[in-house]
Every structure is written in C-alpha cells, then in structure tokens.
Amino acid sequence: MSRQKPYTRKAVNDGATRGMNEVVREKEQKCFRDSADECVDLGNAAARIIAYDHCGSFAIASSGNTNWRQRCRDAAITQCRGQIFNEVRSACGSSPDTRTLQRLQNRCGNQVRTMIGDRS
C-alpha cells in the first residue's frame, strides 16, 4: 500500500467535504424551501423548551400593571405569528411556503393594533 502524499490527501479530503456540503445544501433546500412545516416544527420545539424552562423555574410573575396594555398587545402579536401557519393550512387546505408564511406573519402587528384601536 503506497503512502499518499500530503497534497493528495488534502485534495481528497477537500473533494469529500465539497461533496458532503453539496448534499447537505440539496437536502436543506428540499426540506426548508418548499414548505414551512420544518420551520413551524422548529418554532414549536423552541416554544416547548421555553415553556418547560418557565414551568420548571417556579418563577413568580411580576404583579406590576404599568405596561399591561403593551404586554398584552405584544403577546397577541406573537400568538398571531405563531398561529398563522395552522390557520392558513386550515383555511386553504395546504401549507404555505416559507416566504408566504413570513409575509403573513408580518401582517400580525398591524392586524392586532387595528383590532385594539392602538395607533402606535
């Protein structure tokens, strides 16, 4: 068995790395470009982690009421953004693509503000 020269080994390794990166990019595009399902699953998983962290911390919520309106508005906007995917899938019968999902999520702020009469 002959020993590879360092530049040959480097060329082989570089080629293998480029090949793997190409396959990864191809799979990422297939998973993430055509549908927002994976993105929504990622968001749901993040929400679960946050919820478990919160519930396990035994933190006591602040009782200050000075910014309740703003906090409620912000929570409603966040909830809207998280719910858009399911509402679109329910109303349209199919999942939105990622670009459409983001565009619709960006409408949540104005929609919530309109609903509560907030002109800020």
MOPAC internal coordinates of N, CA, C and O (Angstrom, degrees):
PM7 1SCF
backbone

  N    0.0000 0     0.00 0     0.00 0    0    0    0
  C    1.4434 1     0.00 0     0.00 0    1    0    0
  C    1.5256 1   108.14 1     0.00 0    2    1    0
  O    1.2310 1   120.80 1   -55.14 1    3    2    1
  N    1.2995 1   116.08 1   124.86 1    3    2    1
  C    1.4583 1   119.22 1  -178.22 1    5    3    2
  C    1.5214 1   110.40 1   -84.44 1    6    5    3
  O    1.2310 1   121.89 1   -29.93 1    7    6    5
  N    1.2764 1   113.99 1   150.07 1    7    6    5
  C    1.4689 1   119.69 1   179.56 1    9    7    6
  C    1.5196 1   108.54 1   -84.90 1   10    9    7
  O    1.2310 1   121.13 1   -43.66 1   11   10    9
  N    1.3340 1   115.44 1   136.34 1   11   10    9
  C    1.4658 1   119.37 1   177.35 1   13   11   10
  C    1.5153 1   109.50 1   -77.07 1   14   13   11
  O    1.2310 1   121.77 1   -37.14 1   15   14   13
  N    1.2821 1   114.23 1   142.86 1   15   14   13
  C    1.4559 1   119.49 1   174.76 1   17   15   14
  C    1.5347 1   107.50 1   -74.89 1   18   17   15
  O    1.2310 1   119.49 1   -28.11 1   19   18   17
  N    1.3281 1   118.57 1   151.89 1   19   18   17
  C    1.4745 1   121.04 1  -177.87 1   21   19   18
  C    1.5347 1   113.15 1   -54.27 1   22   21   19
  O    1.2310 1   119.74 1   138.67 1   23   22   21
  N    1.3265 1   118.10 1   -41.33 1   23   22   21
  C    1.4677 1   119.10 1  -178.35 1   25   23   22
  C    1.5287 1   110.86 1   -69.26 1   26   25   23
  O    1.2310 1   119.40 1   150.08 1   27   26   25
  N    1.3236 1   118.74 1   -29.92 1   27   26   25
  C    1.4636 1   121.32 1   177.24 1   29   27   26
  C    1.5240 1   109.94 1   -70.03 1   30   29   27
  O    1.2310 1   120.93 1   134.81 1   31   30   29
  N    1.3193 1   115.83 1   -45.19 1   31   30   29
  C    1.4646 1   120.45 1   178.63 1   33   31   30
  C    1.5243 1   110.26 1   -60.98 1   34   33   31
  O    1.2310 1   120.26 1   137.73 1   35   34   33
  N    1.3364 1   117.11 1   -42.27 1   35   34   33
  C    1.4659 1   121.01 1   178.85 1   37   35   34
  C    1.5216 1   110.77 1   -63.28 1   38   37   35
  O    1.2310 1   119.78 1   138.63 1   39   38   37
  N    1.3246 1   118.02 1   -41.37 1   39   38   37
  C    1.4638 1   121.63 1   179.65 1   41   39   38
  C    1.5303 1   110.95 1   -63.33 1   42   41   39
  O    1.2310 1   121.00 1   137.37 1   43   42   41
  N    1.3415 1   115.70 1   -42.63 1   43   42   41
  C    1.4642 1   119.78 1   178.47 1   45   43   42
  C    1.5259 1   110.20 1   -63.91 1   46   45   43
  O    1.2310 1   120.57 1   133.70 1   47   46   45
  N    1.3271 1   116.52 1   -46.30 1   47   46   45
  C    1.4691 1   120.15 1   179.79 1   49   47   46
  C    1.5270 1   111.96 1   -62.66 1   50   49   47
  O    1.2310 1   120.48 1   137.37 1   51   50   49
  N    1.3242 1   116.68 1   -42.63 1   51   50   49
  C    1.4716 1   120.45 1   178.60 1   53   51   50
  C    1.5204 1   110.71 1   -62.13 1   54   53   51
  O    1.2310 1   120.20 1   137.77 1   55   54   53
  N    1.3253 1   117.22 1   -42.23 1   55   54   53
  C    1.4648 1   120.96 1   178.76 1   57   55   54
  C    1.5163 1   111.78 1   -63.95 1   58   57   55
  O    1.2310 1   120.64 1   137.65 1   59   58   57
  N    1.3094 1   116.37 1   -42.35 1   59   58   57
  C    1.4651 1   120.22 1   178.72 1   61   59   58
  C    1.5190 1   110.91 1   -64.16 1   62   61   59
  O    1.2310 1   120.53 1   138.85 1   63   62   61
  N    1.3216 1   116.58 1   -41.15 1   63   62   61
  C    1.4653 1   120.75 1   179.01 1   65   63   62
  C    1.5266 1   110.67 1   -63.33 1   66   65   63
  O    1.2310 1   120.51 1   134.59 1   67   66   65
  N    1.3303 1   116.63 1   -45.41 1   67   66   65
  C    1.4772 1   119.73 1   178.46 1   69   67   66
  C    1.5239 1   110.72 1   -61.28 1   70   69   67
  O    1.2310 1   120.34 1   138.84 1   71   70   69
  N    1.3126 1   116.96 1   -41.16 1   71   70   69
  C    1.4610 1   120.46 1   178.65 1   73   71   70
  C    1.5153 1   112.55 1   -62.76 1   74   73   71
  O    1.2310 1   120.53 1   135.60 1   75   74   73
  N    1.3350 1   116.59 1   -44.40 1   75   74   73
  C    1.4668 1   120.53 1   178.14 1   77   75   74
  C    1.5183 1   110.74 1   -63.28 1   78   77   75
  O    1.2310 1   120.16 1   136.75 1   79   78   77
  N    1.3353 1   117.30 1   -43.25 1   79   78   77
  C    1.4636 1   120.36 1   179.96 1   81   79   78
  C    1.5211 1   111.54 1   -62.16 1   82   81   79
  O    1.2310 1   120.58 1   143.40 1   83   82   81
  N    1.3293 1   116.51 1   -36.60 1   83   82   81
  C    1.4635 1   120.54 1   178.84 1   85   83   82
  C    1.5260 1   110.82 1   -65.26 1   86   85   83
  O    1.2310 1   120.43 1   137.03 1   87   86   85
  N    1.3271 1   116.78 1   -42.97 1   87   86   85
  C    1.4645 1   120.58 1   178.56 1   89   87   86
  C    1.5249 1   110.29 1   -65.21 1   90   89   87
  O    1.2310 1   120.00 1   138.22 1   91   90   89
  N    1.3281 1   117.61 1   -41.78 1   91   90   89
  C    1.4680 1   121.21 1   178.57 1   93   91   90
  C    1.5239 1   110.08 1   -61.01 1   94   93   91
  O    1.2310 1   119.98 1   133.93 1   95   94   93
  N    1.3396 1   117.63 1   -46.07 1   95   94   93
  C    1.4742 1   120.60 1   178.97 1   97   95   94
  C    1.5239 1   111.25 1   -60.61 1   98   97   95
  O    1.2310 1   120.66 1   138.56 1   99   98   97
  N    1.3164 1   116.35 1   -41.44 1   99   98   97
  C    1.4627 1   121.02 1   179.79 1  101   99   98
  C    1.5280 1   110.48 1   -61.82 1  102  101   99
  O    1.2310 1   120.39 1   134.47 1  103  102  101
  N    1.3317 1   116.87 1   -45.53 1  103  102  101
  C    1.4695 1   121.09 1  -179.31 1  105  103  102
  C    1.5245 1   110.97 1   -68.46 1  106  105  103
  O    1.2310 1   120.09 1   140.74 1  107  106  105
  N    1.3387 1   117.44 1   -39.26 1  107  106  105
  C    1.4636 1   120.40 1   177.49 1  109  107  106
  C    1.5227 1   110.64 1   -60.71 1  110  109  107
  O    1.2310 1   120.42 1   136.05 1  111  110  109
  N    1.3226 1   116.81 1   -43.95 1  111  110  109
  C    1.4563 1   120.32 1   179.82 1  113  111  110
  C    1.5197 1   110.50 1   -63.08 1  114  113  111
  O    1.2310 1   120.45 1   137.70 1  115  114  113
  N    1.3310 1   116.75 1   -42.30 1  115  114  113
  C    1.4630 1   120.37 1   179.57 1  117  115  114
  C    1.5226 1   110.63 1   -62.81 1  118  117  115
  O    1.2310 1   120.34 1   138.00 1  119  118  117
  N    1.3291 1   116.96 1   -42.00 1  119  118  117
  C    1.4686 1   120.86 1  -177.30 1  121  119  118
  C    1.5213 1   112.91 1   -76.09 1  122  121  119
  O    1.2310 1   120.12 1   137.91 1  123  122  121
  N    1.3223 1   117.38 1   -42.09 1  123  122  121
  C    1.4578 1   119.93 1  -169.41 1  125  123  122
  C    1.5190 1   114.94 1  -101.51 1  126  125  123
  O    1.2310 1   118.93 1   156.36 1  127  126  125
  N    1.3173 1   119.64 1   -23.64 1  127  126  125
  C    1.4534 1   120.73 1  -173.42 1  129  127  126
  C    1.5200 1   112.72 1   -81.71 1  130  129  127
  O    1.2310 1   119.66 1   140.97 1  131  130  129
  N    1.3284 1   118.26 1   -39.03 1  131  130  129
  C    1.4495 1   121.26 1  -171.66 1  133  131  130
  C    1.5240 1   113.70 1   -79.87 1  134  133  131
  O    1.2310 1   119.76 1   154.47 1  135  134  133
  N    1.2997 1   118.06 1   -25.53 1  135  134  133
  C    1.4499 1   121.40 1  -175.09 1  137  135  134
  C    1.5184 1   109.21 1  -150.16 1  138  137  135
  O    1.2310 1   121.45 1   -26.41 1  139  138  137
  N    1.3015 1   114.83 1   153.59 1  139  138  137
  C    1.4573 1   120.15 1   178.40 1  141  139  138
  C    1.5282 1   111.83 1   -91.12 1  142  141  139
  O    1.2310 1   119.91 1  -174.59 1  143  142  141
  N    1.3341 1   117.78 1     5.41 1  143  142  141
  C    1.4707 1   120.81 1  -177.79 1  145  143  142
  C    1.5233 1   112.24 1   -52.85 1  146  145  143
  O    1.2310 1   120.38 1   131.18 1  147  146  145
  N    1.3239 1   116.89 1   -48.82 1  147  146  145
  C    1.4567 1   120.30 1  -178.54 1  149  147  146
  C    1.5257 1   111.44 1   -63.83 1  150  149  147
  O    1.2310 1   120.74 1   141.42 1  151  150  149
  N    1.3219 1   116.19 1   -38.58 1  151  150  149
  C    1.4666 1   120.47 1   179.63 1  153  151  150
  C    1.5257 1   110.70 1   -64.79 1  154  153  151
  O    1.2310 1   120.89 1   138.51 1  155  154  153
  N    1.3222 1   115.89 1   -41.49 1  155  154  153
  C    1.4627 1   120.60 1   178.71 1  157  155  154
  C    1.5241 1   109.94 1   -66.06 1  158  157  155
  O    1.2310 1   120.21 1   137.57 1  159  158  157
  N    1.3353 1   117.20 1   -42.43 1  159  158  157
  C    1.4626 1   120.04 1   177.28 1  161  159  158
  C    1.5221 1   110.99 1   -60.04 1  162  161  159
  O    1.2310 1   120.50 1   139.69 1  163  162  161
  N    1.3297 1   116.64 1   -40.31 1  163  162  161
  C    1.4611 1   121.13 1   177.56 1  165  163  162
  C    1.5265 1   110.34 1   -61.66 1  166  165  163
  O    1.2310 1   120.32 1   134.54 1  167  166  165
  N    1.3308 1   116.99 1   -45.46 1  167  166  165
  C    1.4622 1   120.88 1   178.10 1  169  167  166
  C    1.5155 1   112.24 1   -62.98 1  170  169  167
  O    1.2310 1   120.35 1   139.69 1  171  170  169
  N    1.3376 1   116.94 1   -40.31 1  171  170  169
  C    1.4584 1   120.66 1   178.09 1  173  171  170
  C    1.5200 1   111.30 1   -64.09 1  174  173  171
  O    1.2310 1   120.67 1   138.53 1  175  174  173
  N    1.3197 1   116.32 1   -41.47 1  175  174  173
  C    1.4621 1   119.98 1   178.41 1  177  175  174
  C    1.5226 1   110.65 1   -63.59 1  178  177  175
  O    1.2310 1   120.44 1   137.70 1  179  178  177
  N    1.3279 1   116.76 1   -42.30 1  179  178  177
  C    1.4640 1   120.36 1   177.77 1  181  179  178
  C    1.5288 1   110.21 1   -61.66 1  182  181  179
  O    1.2310 1   120.37 1   138.05 1  183  182  181
  N    1.3308 1   116.90 1   -41.95 1  183  182  181
  C    1.4638 1   120.40 1   179.12 1  185  183  182
  C    1.5241 1   111.34 1   -63.30 1  186  185  183
  O    1.2310 1   120.61 1   140.08 1  187  186  185
  N    1.3518 1   116.44 1   -39.92 1  187  186  185
  C    1.4650 1   120.10 1   177.76 1  189  187  186
  C    1.5197 1   111.43 1   -62.07 1  190  189  187
  O    1.2310 1   120.61 1   136.53 1  191  190  189
  N    1.3276 1   116.44 1   -43.47 1  191  190  189
  C    1.4627 1   120.52 1   179.56 1  193  191  190
  C    1.5207 1   110.25 1   -61.85 1  194  193  191
  O    1.2310 1   120.50 1   135.29 1  195  194  193
  N    1.3250 1   116.64 1   -44.71 1  195  194  193
  C    1.4632 1   121.08 1   179.56 1  197  195  194
  C    1.5216 1   110.20 1   -63.17 1  198  197  195
  O    1.2310 1   120.32 1   136.49 1  199  198  197
  N    1.3410 1   116.99 1   -43.51 1  199  198  197
  C    1.4666 1   120.60 1  -179.15 1  201  199  198
  C    1.5266 1   110.86 1   -63.72 1  202  201  199
  O    1.2310 1   120.27 1   135.74 1  203  202  201
  N    1.3305 1   117.09 1   -44.26 1  203  202  201
  C    1.4640 1   119.67 1   178.82 1  205  203  202
  C    1.5233 1   110.79 1   -64.16 1  206  205  203
  O    1.2310 1   120.51 1   140.48 1  207  206  205
  N    1.3186 1   116.63 1   -39.52 1  207  206  205
  C    1.4601 1   120.61 1   178.25 1  209  207  206
  C    1.5213 1   110.00 1   -62.92 1  210  209  207
  O    1.2310 1   120.74 1   135.79 1  211  210  209
  N    1.3281 1   116.19 1   -44.21 1  211  210  209
  C    1.4695 1   120.96 1  -179.62 1  213  211  210
  C    1.5243 1   110.87 1   -65.02 1  214  213  211
  O    1.2310 1   120.23 1   131.63 1  215  214  213
  N    1.3086 1   117.16 1   -48.37 1  215  214  213
  C    1.4640 1   120.65 1  -176.65 1  217  215  214
  C    1.5208 1   112.02 1   -68.15 1  218  217  215
  O    1.2310 1   120.48 1   151.00 1  219  218  217
  N    1.3140 1   116.68 1   -29.00 1  219  218  217
  C    1.4486 1   120.31 1   179.89 1  221  219  218
  C    1.5084 1   113.24 1   -83.13 1  222  221  219
  O    1.2310 1   120.37 1   167.35 1  223  222  221
  N    1.3255 1   116.89 1   -12.65 1  223  222  221
  C    1.4613 1   119.40 1  -175.74 1  225  223  222
  C    1.5147 1   113.08 1   -86.09 1  226  225  223
  O    1.2310 1   120.07 1   165.39 1  227  226  225
  N    1.3177 1   117.48 1   -14.61 1  227  226  225
  C    1.4609 1   122.03 1  -177.65 1  229  227  226
  C    1.5191 1   112.32 1    55.01 1  230  229  227
  O    1.2310 1   121.60 1  -147.80 1  231  230  229
  N    1.3235 1   114.54 1    32.20 1  231  230  229
  C    1.4632 1   119.28 1   179.24 1  233  231  230
  C    1.5234 1   108.96 1   -73.84 1  234  233  231
  O    1.2310 1   121.70 1   -37.08 1  235  234  233
  N    1.2861 1   114.35 1   142.92 1  235  234  233
  C    1.4632 1   120.03 1   177.07 1  237  235  234
  C    1.5130 1   107.75 1   -98.30 1  238  237  235
  O    1.2310 1   121.27 1   -52.83 1  239  238  237
  N    1.3308 1   115.17 1   127.17 1  239  238  237
  C    1.4632 1   120.30 1  -178.14 1  241  239  238
  C    1.5183 1   110.27 1   -66.30 1  242  241  239
  O    1.2310 1   121.58 1   -31.93 1  243  242  241
  N    1.3014 1   114.58 1   148.07 1  243  242  241
  C    1.4599 1   120.66 1   177.99 1  245  243  242
  C    1.5215 1   109.76 1   -66.40 1  246  245  243
  O    1.2310 1   120.78 1   -38.25 1  247  246  245
  N    1.3022 1   116.12 1   141.75 1  247  246  245
  C    1.4612 1   119.28 1  -178.80 1  249  247  246
  C    1.5211 1   112.00 1   -98.47 1  250  249  247
  O    1.2310 1   119.97 1  -173.38 1  251  250  249
  N    1.3293 1   117.66 1     6.62 1  251  250  249
  C    1.4592 1   120.25 1   178.94 1  253  251  250
  C    1.5180 1   111.35 1   -67.12 1  254  253  251
  O    1.2310 1   120.75 1   -43.17 1  255  254  253
  N    1.3237 1   116.18 1   136.83 1  255  254  253
  C    1.4609 1   120.66 1  -177.42 1  257  255  254
  C    1.5164 1   112.45 1  -110.94 1  258  257  255
  O    1.2310 1   119.43 1  -166.64 1  259  258  257
  N    1.3056 1   118.69 1    13.36 1  259  258  257
  C    1.4586 1   119.82 1  -173.11 1  261  259  258
  C    1.5188 1   112.98 1   -68.63 1  262  261  259
  O    1.2310 1   119.42 1   145.32 1  263  262  261
  N    1.3307 1   118.72 1   -34.68 1  263  262  261
  C    1.4643 1   120.53 1  -177.29 1  265  263  262
  C    1.5234 1   112.35 1  -117.50 1  266  265  263
  O    1.2310 1   120.10 1  -148.82 1  267  266  265
  N    1.3165 1   117.41 1    31.18 1  267  266  265
  C    1.4526 1   119.82 1  -174.79 1  269  267  266
  C    1.5168 1   111.35 1   -61.63 1  270  269  267
  O    1.2310 1   119.49 1   142.05 1  271  270  269
  N    1.3348 1   118.58 1   -37.95 1  271  270  269
  C    1.4678 1   121.16 1  -178.16 1  273  271  270
  C    1.5314 1   110.25 1   -64.17 1  274  273  271
  O    1.2310 1   120.45 1   134.66 1  275  274  273
  N    1.3150 1   116.75 1   -45.34 1  275  274  273
  C    1.4633 1   120.92 1  -179.89 1  277  275  274
  C    1.5238 1   110.62 1   -66.26 1  278  277  275
  O    1.2310 1   120.43 1   137.59 1  279  278  277
  N    1.3449 1   116.79 1   -42.41 1  279  278  277
  C    1.4570 1   119.90 1   179.35 1  281  279  278
  C    1.5271 1   111.13 1   -63.66 1  282  281  279
  O    1.2310 1   120.78 1   139.91 1  283  282  281
  N    1.3217 1   116.12 1   -40.09 1  283  282  281
  C    1.4646 1   120.42 1   179.05 1  285  283  282
  C    1.5306 1   109.83 1   -65.42 1  286  285  283
  O    1.2310 1   120.14 1   134.99 1  287  286  285
  N    1.3280 1   117.34 1   -45.01 1  287  286  285
  C    1.4627 1   121.59 1   178.19 1  289  287  286
  C    1.5303 1   110.27 1   -58.79 1  290  289  287
  O    1.2310 1   120.69 1   132.03 1  291  290  289
  N    1.3372 1   116.29 1   -47.97 1  291  290  289
  C    1.4671 1   120.43 1  -178.41 1  293  291  290
  C    1.5314 1   111.41 1   -63.96 1  294  293  291
  O    1.2310 1   120.81 1   141.09 1  295  294  293
  N    1.3285 1   116.05 1   -38.91 1  295  294  293
  C    1.4687 1   119.73 1   177.80 1  297  295  294
  C    1.5315 1   110.47 1   -65.47 1  298  297  295
  O    1.2310 1   120.44 1   139.81 1  299  298  297
  N    1.3161 1   116.76 1   -40.19 1  299  298  297
  C    1.4677 1   120.46 1   178.82 1  301  299  298
  C    1.5283 1   111.16 1   -64.94 1  302  301  299
  O    1.2310 1   120.17 1   140.55 1  303  302  301
  N    1.3153 1   117.28 1   -39.45 1  303  302  301
  C    1.4682 1   121.32 1   178.24 1  305  303  302
  C    1.5251 1   109.69 1   -64.44 1  306  305  303
  O    1.2310 1   120.63 1   134.89 1  307  306  305
  N    1.3160 1   116.40 1   -45.11 1  307  306  305
  C    1.4635 1   120.68 1   179.05 1  309  307  306
  C    1.5216 1   110.56 1   -62.63 1  310  309  307
  O    1.2310 1   120.36 1   136.87 1  311  310  309
  N    1.3173 1   116.91 1   -43.13 1  311  310  309
  C    1.4656 1   121.19 1   178.70 1  313  311  310
  C    1.5229 1   110.45 1   -62.51 1  314  313  311
  O    1.2310 1   120.37 1   137.54 1  315  314  313
  N    1.3078 1   116.90 1   -42.46 1  315  314  313
  C    1.4633 1   121.36 1   178.03 1  317  315  314
  C    1.5260 1   110.67 1   -58.75 1  318  317  315
  O    1.2310 1   120.92 1   131.94 1  319  318  317
  N    1.3140 1   115.85 1   -48.06 1  319  318  317
  C    1.4758 1   120.26 1  -179.36 1  321  319  318
  C    1.5206 1   110.88 1   -59.90 1  322  321  319
  O    1.2310 1   120.61 1   140.92 1  323  322  321
  N    1.3188 1   116.44 1   -39.08 1  323  322  321
  C    1.4546 1   119.75 1   179.99 1  325  323  322
  C    1.5188 1   113.73 1   -73.37 1  326  325  323
  O    1.2310 1   120.10 1   154.60 1  327  326  325
  N    1.3037 1   117.40 1   -25.40 1  327  326  325
  C    1.4614 1   121.90 1  -175.52 1  329  327  326
  C    1.5245 1   113.22 1   -92.87 1  330  329  327
  O    1.2310 1   119.77 1   164.12 1  331  330  329
  N    1.3215 1   118.05 1   -15.88 1  331  330  329
  C    1.4704 1   121.65 1  -176.10 1  333  331  330
  C    1.5247 1   111.84 1   -52.61 1  334  333  331
  O    1.2310 1   119.80 1   132.57 1  335  334  333
  N    1.3260 1   117.98 1   -47.43 1  335  334  333
  C    1.4635 1   121.24 1  -176.90 1  337  335  334
  C    1.5246 1   110.72 1   -54.74 1  338  337  335
  O    1.2310 1   120.13 1   128.69 1  339  338  337
  N    1.3288 1   117.36 1   -51.31 1  339  338  337
  C    1.4691 1   120.53 1  -178.20 1  341  339  338
  C    1.5212 1   111.92 1   -64.58 1  342  341  339
  O    1.2310 1   120.24 1   140.60 1  343  342  341
  N    1.3182 1   117.14 1   -39.40 1  343  342  341
  C    1.4674 1   120.12 1  -179.95 1  345  343  342
  C    1.5200 1   111.58 1   -66.12 1  346  345  343
  O    1.2310 1   120.37 1   138.91 1  347  346  345
  N    1.3264 1   116.89 1   -41.09 1  347  346  345
  C    1.4664 1   120.24 1   178.33 1  349  347  346
  C    1.5239 1   109.69 1   -66.34 1  350  349  347
  O    1.2310 1   120.38 1   134.85 1  351  350  349
  N    1.3196 1   116.87 1   -45.15 1  351  350  349
  C    1.4655 1   119.65 1   179.57 1  353  351  350
  C    1.5271 1   110.56 1   -61.27 1  354  353  351
  O    1.2310 1   120.34 1   140.99 1  355  354  353
  N    1.3248 1   116.96 1   -39.01 1  355  354  353
  C    1.4611 1   120.89 1   179.48 1  357  355  354
  C    1.5324 1   111.32 1   -68.68 1  358  357  355
  O    1.2310 1   120.41 1   134.66 1  359  358  357
  N    1.3339 1   116.82 1   -45.34 1  359  358  357
  C    1.4696 1   120.78 1  -176.42 1  361  359  358
  C    1.5274 1   112.64 1   -75.01 1  362  361  359
  O    1.2310 1   120.16 1   144.36 1  363  362  361
  N    1.3208 1   117.29 1   -35.64 1  363  362  361
  C    1.4713 1   121.33 1  -174.41 1  365  363  362
  C    1.5257 1   113.29 1   -98.24 1  366  365  363
  O    1.2310 1   120.51 1   160.35 1  367  366  365
  N    1.3217 1   116.63 1   -19.65 1  367  366  365
  C    1.4567 1   119.46 1  -178.46 1  369  367  366
  C    1.5152 1   113.82 1    83.63 1  370  369  367
  O    1.2310 1   120.04 1  -176.67 1  371  370  369
  N    1.3170 1   117.52 1     3.33 1  371  370  369
  C    1.4662 1   120.95 1   177.51 1  373  371  370
  C    1.5208 1   109.08 1  -149.89 1  374  373  371
  O    1.2310 1   121.28 1   -19.22 1  375  374  373
  N    1.3145 1   115.15 1   160.78 1  375  374  373
  C    1.4603 1   120.98 1  -178.71 1  377  375  374
  C    1.5268 1   110.33 1   -80.29 1  378  377  375
  O    1.2310 1   120.06 1   -38.96 1  379  378  377
  N    1.3273 1   117.50 1   141.04 1  379  378  377
  C    1.4631 1   119.70 1   176.42 1  381  379  378
  C    1.5287 1   110.46 1   -74.86 1  382  381  379
  O    1.2310 1   120.72 1   -26.02 1  383  382  381
  N    1.3341 1   116.24 1   153.98 1  383  382  381
  C    1.4658 1   118.28 1   172.90 1  385  383  382
  C    1.5261 1   107.69 1   -75.00 1  386  385  383
  O    1.2310 1   120.46 1   -11.10 1  387  386  385
  N    1.3042 1   116.73 1   168.90 1  387  386  385
  C    1.4667 1   121.75 1  -173.27 1  389  387  386
  C    1.5171 1   112.12 1   -61.79 1  390  389  387
  O    1.2310 1   119.97 1   137.12 1  391  390  389
  N    1.3223 1   117.65 1   -42.88 1  391  390  389
  C    1.4706 1   121.07 1  -179.54 1  393  391  390
  C    1.5288 1   110.58 1   -61.57 1  394  393  391
  O    1.2310 1   120.35 1   135.38 1  395  394  393
  N    1.3266 1   116.93 1   -44.62 1  395  394  393
  C    1.4689 1   120.78 1   179.12 1  397  395  394
  C    1.5185 1   110.19 1   -64.66 1  398  397  395
  O    1.2310 1   120.45 1   137.28 1  399  398  397
  N    1.3344 1   116.75 1   -42.72 1  399  398  397
  C    1.4606 1   120.18 1   179.02 1  401  399  398
  C    1.5223 1   110.98 1   -57.86 1  402  401  399
  O    1.2310 1   120.21 1   133.24 1  403  402  401
  N    1.3236 1   117.21 1   -46.76 1  403  402  401
  C    1.4678 1   120.01 1  -179.93 1  405  403  402
  C    1.5249 1   111.51 1   -64.35 1  406  405  403
  O    1.2310 1   120.42 1   139.94 1  407  406  405
  N    1.3122 1   116.80 1   -40.06 1  407  406  405
  C    1.4653 1   120.18 1   179.71 1  409  407  406
  C    1.5331 1   110.08 1   -62.81 1  410  409  407
  O    1.2310 1   120.44 1   136.49 1  411  410  409
  N    1.3265 1   116.76 1   -43.51 1  411  410  409
  C    1.4636 1   120.51 1   179.32 1  413  411  410
  C    1.5289 1   111.39 1   -68.49 1  414  413  411
  O    1.2310 1   120.18 1   140.32 1  415  414  413
  N    1.3258 1   117.26 1   -39.68 1  415  414  413
  C    1.4629 1   120.31 1   177.47 1  417  415  414
  C    1.5223 1   111.13 1   -61.62 1  418  417  415
  O    1.2310 1   120.37 1   144.97 1  419  418  417
  N    1.3147 1   116.90 1   -35.03 1  419  418  417
  C    1.4652 1   120.50 1   179.30 1  421  419  418
  C    1.5242 1   112.69 1   -67.01 1  422  421  419
  O    1.2310 1   119.90 1   164.48 1  423  422  421
  N    1.3153 1   117.80 1   -15.52 1  423  422  421
  C    1.4674 1   121.51 1   177.72 1  425  423  422
  C    1.5233 1   112.63 1   -83.20 1  426  425  423
  O    1.2310 1   120.22 1   167.27 1  427  426  425
  N    1.3264 1   117.19 1   -12.73 1  427  426  425
  C    1.4636 1   121.03 1  -174.84 1  429  427  426
  C    1.5265 1   113.00 1   -61.11 1  430  429  427
  O    1.2310 1   120.10 1   137.35 1  431  430  429
  N    1.3255 1   117.42 1   -42.65 1  431  430  429
  C    1.4643 1   120.15 1  -178.25 1  433  431  430
  C    1.5192 1   111.74 1   -57.28 1  434  433  431
  O    1.2310 1   120.44 1   128.66 1  435  434  433
  N    1.3183 1   116.77 1   -51.34 1  435  434  433
  C    1.4708 1   120.35 1  -179.84 1  437  435  434
  C    1.5197 1   111.56 1   -65.21 1  438  437  435
  O    1.2310 1   120.34 1   141.65 1  439  438  437
  N    1.3392 1   116.95 1   -38.35 1  439  438  437
  C    1.4636 1   119.51 1  -179.14 1  441  439  438
  C    1.5274 1   110.79 1   -63.89 1  442  441  439
  O    1.2310 1   119.81 1   133.14 1  443  442  441
  N    1.3257 1   117.96 1   -46.86 1  443  442  441
  C    1.4631 1   121.01 1   179.67 1  445  443  442
  C    1.5249 1   110.29 1   -64.18 1  446  445  443
  O    1.2310 1   120.14 1   134.67 1  447  446  445
  N    1.3263 1   117.34 1   -45.33 1  447  446  445
  C    1.4781 1   119.96 1   179.44 1  449  447  446
  C    1.5275 1   111.05 1   -59.37 1  450  449  447
  O    1.2310 1   119.98 1   138.87 1  451  450  449
  N    1.3251 1   117.64 1   -41.13 1  451  450  449
  C    1.4612 1   121.22 1   177.72 1  453  451  450
  C    1.5189 1   110.54 1   -62.55 1  454  453  451
  O    1.2310 1   120.71 1   137.90 1  455  454  453
  N    1.3157 1   116.24 1   -42.10 1  455  454  453
  C    1.4600 1   120.56 1  -177.23 1  457  455  454
  C    1.5237 1   112.55 1   -66.45 1  458  457  455
  O    1.2310 1   119.44 1   149.93 1  459  458  457
  N    1.3177 1   118.68 1   -30.07 1  459  458  457
  C    1.4703 1   120.45 1  -178.03 1  461  459  458
  C    1.5325 1   111.98 1  -103.63 1  462  461  459
  O    1.2310 1   120.16 1  -177.56 1  463  462  461
  N    1.3204 1   117.29 1     2.44 1  463  462  461
  C    1.4584 1   120.52 1   178.74 1  465  463  462
  C    1.5144 1   113.38 1    71.91 1  466  465  463
  O    1.2310 1   120.36 1  -150.89 1  467  466  465
  N    1.3267 1   116.91 1    29.11 1  467  466  465
  C    1.4625 1   122.33 1  -179.85 1  469  467  466
  C    1.5265 1   108.40 1   -90.83 1  470  469  467
  O    1.2310 1   120.02 1   -60.53 1  471  470  469
  N    1.3130 1   117.57 1   119.47 1  471  470  469
  C    1.4643 1   121.13 1  -177.84 1  473  471  470
  C    1.5293 1   113.22 1   -98.27 1  474  473  471
  O    1.2310 1   120.20 1  -170.71 1  475  474  473
  N    1.3494 1   117.22 1     9.29 1  475  474  473
  C    1.4665 1   119.71 1  -178.22 1  477  475  474
  C    1.5220 1   112.03 1   -77.71 1  478  477  475
  O    1.2310 1   120.10 1   180.00 1  479  478  477

